[in-house]
């Protein structure tokens, strides 16, 4: 059986929803946590 045949629509939908929620969370966090020099996610050097 093909690997792709074992993946259900629900699994794909949940993966997309999880990815979207994580993206929204990162977008609303303050720059001190997520951004250049951030302590949670450091996106690069501060200028």
C-alpha positions in Angstrom: 0.0 0.0 0.0 1.3 3.5 -0.9 2.4 5.8 1.9 0.2 8.5 0.5 -2.9 6.3 0.7 -2.4 5.9 4.4 -2.7 9.6 5.1 -6.3 10.8 5.7 -7.8 14.2 4.9 -8.3 14.7 8.7 -4.5 14.3 9.3 -3.7 16.8 6.6 -6.3 19.3 7.8 -5.0 19.0 11.4 -1.4 19.6 10.3 -2.4 22.7 8.4 -4.5 24.0 11.3 -1.6 23.4 13.7 0.8 25.2 11.4 -1.5 28.2 11.0 -2.0 28.4 14.8 1.7 28.4 15.4 2.2 31.1 12.8 -0.5 33.3 14.4 1.1 32.8 17.8 4.5 33.9 16.6 3.0 36.9 14.8 1.3 38.2 18.0 4.2 37.7 20.4 6.1 40.9 21.4 9.4 41.6 19.6 11.3 41.0 22.8 10.3 37.4 22.7 10.3 36.7 19.0 12.4 38.8 16.7 16.0 40.1 16.4 17.6 39.3 19.7 14.5 37.7 21.1 14.8 35.2 24.0 12.3 32.7 22.7 13.0 32.8 18.9 16.0 34.8 17.7 15.4 35.7 14.1 18.7 37.4 13.5 21.2 40.0 14.8 19.9 43.3 16.1 20.9 46.3 14.0 
